[in-house]
């Protein structure tokens, strides 16, 4: 069984992906997390996710760069830090 799948609570054989919606969403998350790790205290700057995701240091895949990471918490961490 791939490690990115779990058995859903209350189910005996229904596999649920760890990615909340799809593997593409997981890629958006990964880019946001890379941005947070790069500058965890202050973040990258508000509304800069879509600009910075094109940079080589945050590259994950061709489709991972969008205007937001599809998760409010990850976006806040990436753009404003802690």
N, C-alpha and C positions, 0 to 999 in steps of 0.2 A: 504494500500500500504506500503510495507517495506520501512524503512527509507534509506536503502542503494541504492534505485533506484530513478531516477529523470525522468521527462518527457523531452525528447530531444527537443531542440529549433526547432520550425517550425513544430512540430508534435503534434497531438491531443491526441494520445493514445499509442505512442511507448515508452516503458520504457527502459531506458538506465542504466546499472549498474554504480555506482560511481567508482568501481574498473576499472582501465583503460583497462585491458585485461581480467582478470579472478579473481575469488576469491583466487587462488593460488598466483597470482602476488600481490594481496593485502596483503597476508601473508608475502611475501618477503619484501614488503615495511614496514610492521609493525616491523619486526626484525631490519631493518635499522634505523627506527625512534627510537626504543628502544636504539640502540647503540648511536645515536646522543644525546638523552636525558641523557644518562649515563655520557657523557663527551662532552658537547656542544662546549667548547672552542677549545680543541685540537683534538677532535675525538679519535677514538680507535687506529689508526695507519694505514698507507697505506697498502693495500692488506691484511688486517686482517679480512675482513668480513666473509670469508668462514671458518676461524679458530674459530672466536669468536661466530659465530651463533650457534655452538654446545653447548655453555655454558648454564647452567641452567638459569642464569639471563636474557638471551636474547631469551629463548625458547618461541616459539609461537605455533608451531605444528610440527609433524614429517616431513612433506614435506616442511616446510618453509626454511630449511637450504640448501642453494645452494652456488655456488662460487661467486655470486654477487646478489644485490637486484633487478636487472632488471630495474633500474632507475638511470641514471647518477647523478642527483642531490642528491638523497637520499644516493647514495654510497659516494659521496664527503662529504656530511654532516656527515655520519657515520664514515668515515675513517679519515677525516682531520678536521672536525669541522668548526667553523666559521673562 
